[in-house]
Amino acid sequence: MVLIILPTVAFIIMNSFEKHMEGSIKNELTAYSYTILAVAEVEQARLIMPEALIENQFNVSDSGLYAFISQQESKQADTNNTLNNKNPHNKSATLWRSQSLLTLNLPNKLPKQLVTLITGETAFTHIEINSLPHFIYSYAVSFTDDKYSFPMTVHIIKDKQSYLQLINDFKQQLWLGLAFLMVIIFLLQFVWLMWTLKPLSTLEQEVKAIEQGKAQRLTSVYPKELSPLTRQLNQLLATEQKQRQRYRNALSDLAHSLKTPLAVLQAQSDISVVNQEQINRINSTIDHQLKRAQSAGHSSWLLGIAVKPVVDKLLKTLAKIYHDEDKKITSKLTDKLTFKGDEADLLELLGNLLDNAYKAAKSTIMLTVSQQGDVLVICIEDDGVGIKKQQISQILERGVRADTYPEGHGVGLAIVRDLVASYQGKLHIGRSENLGGAKFTLSFANS
């Protein structure tokens, strides 16, 4: 609006100023025409003018102010045959010209509206003299006595250069002033917008902090327009956290209530092999379903957590568990990487994959976490025997194993599969180009 309104105002002001200046010049030239008519006399159909005029500019050559008196040839032929200033290329003849005009050449042909004036009419327009623009004011009059009528037209000419210079100076000052005003308005608008939009910026920063796991709720004071929104967001966060905790507590109680009877059954000495196998399957199913149900998954409100502290904690735990084995693990990740999800889910994902890598590796394990655009990529490689292509689809099924480890129930990779699916991520299993063993790649959208 500033870019449209202020230039429009400038053009309106310029147009009004030019019209005002032209009106002032017209009034000035009108006054000069009266001074010339006041000293003009007609005797026996002859125009008589004094040698010098009261206005000195008319007496100085090339002064910028000029005057001459003309008469239409048809009239002149009837009234004055002695004048020798006829111009055959024009419809009018010059009867008199001021001394300031003696060194200048008038146009061979005056504008039509100046030549065809009838008594009492005036005209104000522009002409060029020696290729320079000038104002010209013309006034048609008639001197009358008992015998003769002597019509003529008084022309006052003024150089346009001073007018153009004044207009240019005014334009420069006007545009400089408007440009300065526009800068001031833009600065005021910028400051005003920054001040009025500051609560939205604060809200954006707090929401990002919650997504990154640096805060649990909105704590800033917001204006009344945003207060209902921030209050509802805080209630949503609190309700979601309490519901998740209550759900997990209920699952923990369920697991405890089921595990105890199963432990009693397993302790029975007279239990058959078939029953023992079914009890083991029940244990496996309970472990898998509890792990799956306790995951936060891809909820409507994704909380972000830093990946590096979780990895560091997990690597320390695994180092203690496998301290007797001579295996080396290297990790490549930065402090700024964030996983949009639950910390327990990330621990479950990395824990299962790294535990399997420790069991399968001969000596080396590699963990790489990187951000590729909006995707968080987690890659775990080992130098073990790897996984055959026909086994890849099988090992992702619950209860099916591709190893000969004595521990576990074969549900680790199935849990990883379900967790990755709950976050709408991707799991790819292949062979490591660097180490030659298995390679597990997890991809999660982080936007």
N, C-alpha and C positions, 0 to 999 in steps of 0.2 A: 504494500500500500504506500509506503514511503517513496519507493522508486517510481510509482505512478503519480501520486498526488503532488509531490513537491515539484517535479518538472512541469506538470500541468499548470500549477500556480505560477511558475516562472514564466511560461509562455503567455499566460493571461496578463501578468504584470508587464512583460515586455511589450505586448500588443497595446496595452493601455498607455504605457509610457510613450511609445512611438506616436500614437494618435494624439496624445496631449501635446507632444513637442511639435508635431505638424500643425496642430491647431494654433499653438502659440506663434509659430512662424507665419501662418496665414494672417493672423491678427496684426502681426508686425508689418507684413507687406501691405496689408490693407491701409494701415496708418500712413505708410510711406506714399501710397497712391494718393491719399488725400492731400498730403503736403505738396505733391507735384501739381495736382489739380488746382490747389489754392494759388499757385503762382502762374498758372497757364492762362493765356489770353488769346482771344480770337478777334481779329479785326479784318473786315472785308474778306471773310472766308480764308484768312491766313492765320496759322498758329504762331504765336509769339511766346518764346520761353526765355527766361533770364540766362545769362552766361553761367552763373554759378547758383547752386541750390543751397538751401540752409543746411541740409544734411551733407556733411563734408565728404562722406564716402562716395557720393555720386560725382564728386569733383576730382577724385583721385583715380588714376588709371589702374585698372585691374585690382580694384579694392575688394571685390567679392560681392558688392551691392551695385546693381545696375538698373537702369530704367530706359525705356523708349516708348514712343507713341506711334501707333500705326493707324492706317485708315484703309478701308476696302477700296480697291481700285475703281469700282463702279461709282462709288460715291465721290471719290477724288476727281474723277474725270469731269464731274458736273460742277464741282465747287472750287477746285484749285488746279489750274493747268500750268502753274509756274514751278511746282516742286519737281526736282530732278532726282529724287531718291526712289524712283519706281523700280520694282523687282519683277521682271517678267516671269520668273519661276514661281511666284507666289500670288495669292489672291489679294494680298494687302501690300501697301507701300509704307515705308517708314517715314514719318513726318519729323521725328526728333529723337535723338538718343543722348543719354548723359555722357559726360566726359570720361567716366569710368569704363564706358563700353566702347570707346573709340578704337582701342587696340584689339578688340575681340571681334570675331566674325559670327554673326547670328546665323542660325540654321537657315538654309535656303527655303525651307518650307516649315511653317509653324504648325503645331497640332491643330486639327480641324476645329476642335471646340473653342480655340482661342480666336480663330479667324471669323467664325460665324456668330459671334456674340451680337445680340441686339442691345439697344440702349437699356441700361439698368442692370444687365446681367454681369455676373462675375464667374471666374473660373480659376481653379487652383490645381496645378499639375506639375509635371517634371519635364525638363528638356535637357539635352546635352549640348554644351558649348565647348568646342575644342576637345571633345571626347571626355569631358568631365560633367558629372551630374549637377543640375541646378534646380532650385524651385522657381516657379514662375506664377505670378498672380496677375490676372488680367481683369480690367474693369472697363466696360463699355459705357461711354457717356456721350452727351450731345450738347454743344453750345448753340444756343438759338437767340436770334434777335428778330427785329421786325421783318427782315428780308431773307435771311439765310438760316439754314440749319446745318450745323457742322458736327457730324458724328465722328467719333474717334475712340480708340481703345488704348488705355494706359496699361503698360506692362512693367511689373517690378520683378526683377530677377535677383535671387540670392544664391550664393555658392553653397553647395550641399556638404562640403568637406567638414566644416565644423560640426554640423548636425550628425554626420556619420561618425565622427570621432567621439562625440558625446554619447551616441547610442552604443558604440563599441565599448567605451569605458563603463557605461552603465551595465551592459551585458556581462562584462568581466567581473565587476563587483557583485552583481546579482548571483552569477553562477558560483563564484568563490564563496559568497555568503551561504548559498543554498547547500553547496558541498560540505562546508563546515557544519551547517545545521544537520545535514543528513548523517554525518559521522557522529555528531553528538546524540542524535536520536537513536542511531543503531547501537551506540554504546549503552545508552539508557535502557533500550529494549533488551540488550544482552544481559545487563546486570539484573534487570527486572525478571527476565525469564529464568536466569540462574537462581535468583532468590525464590521465585514462585515454584520452580521445579525441583528445588533442593530436597523437599520431602520425598519426591519420587526417586531421586538419585540415592537417597539414604535407604529407601525401601529396596531398591535394586541391589545395593551392596549387602544389606542384611539377608536378603533371599539367597544371594550367592554364597554368603558365609554359612547359611544353613545347608545349602546343597553340598558344600565342601566339608561339612562336618565340624566347622569351627564354632557354631552356635546351635542352640536348641530351640530358640524362640526369638521373636521380634521384640526388641527392648527400647527402641527410640520412641520419643513422643511425636505423634503425627497430628496434623490439623484435623478438624472435625470432618472434612470431606473424605479423609482416608482412614479415620479411626474405625468405622465399622468393618472395613476390609481387613485391617491389621488385626483387629480383635478376633474376627472369624478365622484368620490364618493361624493365630496362636491357639485357638480352641481346636482347630483341625490337627495341628501338630501334637498337642497334648493328648487328644483323643486317640490319635493313631499310635503314639508311643505307649499309652496305657493299654490299649487293646492288644498290641503286639506282645507286651510283657505278660498280660493276663492269659493270652493264648498259649504262650510258651510255658507259663507256669502250669496251666492245665495239662499240656502235653507231657510235661515232666512228671506230674502226678500220675498221669495215665501210664507212662513208661514204668514208673516205680511199682504201681499196682499190678502190672502185668509181669514184670521181671521176677518179682518175689515168688508167685505161684509156679512160674516156669523153673525157677531155681530149685524149688522143693521137688518138683517132678523129676528134674534131672538127677537129683540126689538119690532117687529111689534105685535100689540095687536090682530089683526084679523087673525093671522096665525093659521091654523088648527092643530089638534093634530097629524095627519099623517105627515104634513110638518115639524112640530117640531121634530118628531121622526127621520125623514130623515136628518134634520140639525144636530141633535145630533150624528147621525151615521157618517155624513161627518166630524164633529169635531173629533170624535174618530179615524176615519181613518187617518185624517191629522196628529194627534198627534203621532199615531203609526208609520206611514211611515216616518215622520220627525225624530223621535227618531232612527229608524232603519237606515235611510240614513246617519245620522250624525256620526254614529259609524265608527271608523277607520277600525275595523275588522282585519282579518289576512292578513296584507299587506306583500309585499315581503321584506320589511325592518322593523323589529320589534324593536321598541324603548322600552327600559325597564324603568319602574318607580318604586320607592319604595312604598310598600303597606302601611306601617305604617302611614306615613303622611296623606295619603288619608283617611284611616280609622279614624284617630284622628279628622280630619276636619269634616268628615261625622257624627261621634258620637256627636260632639259638636252641630252640626246643629240640629240633631234629639232630643237632650236633650232640646234644646230651644223650638222646636215644641211641644214636649210632656211633657213640664215641669209640667203640672197640673196632670199628671198621675203618680201613684206610681209604676213605673216599673224599674227594675234594669237590666242593661246589662253588661256582663263581656266579655272581649276580651282576646284572647291568640294568640300572634304573636310576632315575633322578628323584629329588625331593618333591618336585611339583606335580608328580603324577597322582591322579585322583580316580578312584573307583566309585561310580555312582550306584551305591547299593549299601548293603549291610555288612558290617565288619565280620560278623560270624559267618556269613556266606562266603566272603573272600577267604577267610581262614579255612573253611571247609574245602573250597576249590583248590587252593594252593596246597593245603595239607595232604589231601588225597593224592594229587599228582606228584608232589615232591616225595611223599612216602613211597609211592610206587617206583619213582626214579631211583631212590636210595636202594631199594631192593633189587632193581634190575641192573643198575650200573656196575661196571667193573671197577672204575676208579674216578670217573669225572662226570659231573652234573653241571648243566648250565641253565640259569634262569635269566631271561631277558624280558623286561617290561618297557614298552615304548608307547608314545602317543603318535599315531599316524592320522593327521587331520582331526576328525571328530571321533576316531575309533581308538580305544585302549586295547593294545595287543599284548598278551601274556604268552610267552613261549618257554617250554620246559623240555630240555634235551638231555639224553644220557648216552653213554658209550656201551650200552648192553647189546644183546643180540637183536633187539628190535622186535617189531610185530609184523607178521605176515599180512598181506592184503586181505586174504580170506578170513582172517581173525578179527579185523577191525570192527565189522558190523556185529560180531558175536560178543566181543568184550564189553560193548556198551549196553548189553542186556543184563538185567539183574540176575545174579547167581552164576554167571558164566565167567570163567577166568582163563587167562592165557599164560599164567605162570604156575609155578609149583611151590609158592610160598606157603608155609604151614599156618601163617596167621591170617585172620580175617575170614569173611564170608563171601568175598567176591562181589560186594555191592558198592565199592568205592567209585569206580568209573560210572556206574549207573547213577550214583548221586551227583557226580560232576555233570553228567549229561542233563539231568533234570534241573540242576541249578542254572546251567548255561541257558537252557530253554526258557526257564522262568524269567530270565533277564533279557530274553529275545536276542541272545548272543549266538555265536557260532563256535563249534568245536571241530577242529581238524586234526586227524591223526596221520602221521607219515613217518618218513625216515629222516634222521638228522644228517644234513650235508656236512656238518662240522665234526660230529662225534661218531656217526655211523650207527647209532642206536635209534630208539624211538624218539619221536618229536610230537609234542602235544601243543597245539596253538589255540588259544582262546581269544575271541574278538568280541568287544562290547562297545556299543554306541555310547559315547560320552556326552551327547548333546541333549 
